[in-house]
Amino acid sequence: MPVLSRFYGIVIRMYFLQKEHNPPHIHAIYGDDMAAITIADGKVLEGALPNKALELVRE
């Protein structure tokens, strides 16, 4: 899974295969925490991040 961005210890990754991207989302990794977050509205599909890290990813 390619890395799109790294900031404040957060890594943003995304699959590029269509079958794995409905709805379109990114994977945010922060330490031992991981969350799949929709691109359109920033909702967490799966997993969890600390609140501050989630706010930074949504921004």
C-alpha positions in Angstrom: 0.0 0.0 0.0 1.7 3.2 -1.1 2.4 6.0 1.4 0.7 9.3 0.4 1.8 11.5 3.3 3.6 11.5 6.6 3.1 14.2 9.2 3.4 14.4 13.0 4.0 10.7 13.3 0.9 9.9 11.2 1.2 7.8 8.0 -1.5 8.1 5.3 -1.7 5.1 2.9 -4.2 4.2 0.2 -4.9 1.2 -2.0 -5.4 1.9 -5.7 -7.4 -1.1 -6.7 -11.1 -0.3 -7.4 -12.5 -3.4 -5.7 -10.8 -2.4 -2.4 -12.0 1.2 -2.3 -15.7 1.3 -2.0 -16.4 3.8 -0.5 -13.1 5.7 -1.3 -11.0 5.9 1.8 -7.5 6.2 3.2 -5.7 4.3 5.9 -4.2 6.4 8.7 -1.6 4.8 11.0 -0.4 6.5 14.2 1.8 4.3 16.4 -0.1 1.1 17.1 -3.4 2.7 16.1 -5.0 2.4 12.6 -8.2 3.7 11.1 -9.8 3.6 7.6 -11.4 7.0 7.0 -13.7 8.0 4.1 -12.4 10.7 1.8 -15.8 12.3 1.1 -16.8 13.0 4.7 -14.0 11.9 7.1 -16.1 9.2 8.8 -14.1 6.3 10.4 -15.1 3.1 8.6 -12.9 0.8 10.8 -10.4 1.1 13.6 -9.7 4.1 15.7 -7.2 6.9 16.3 -6.6 9.2 19.2 -8.8 12.3 18.9 -6.0 14.7 18.2 -4.5 12.5 15.4 -8.0 12.0 13.9 -8.5 15.7 13.8 -5.2 16.2 12.0 -6.1 13.6 9.4 -9.5 15.1 8.8 -8.0 18.5 8.4 
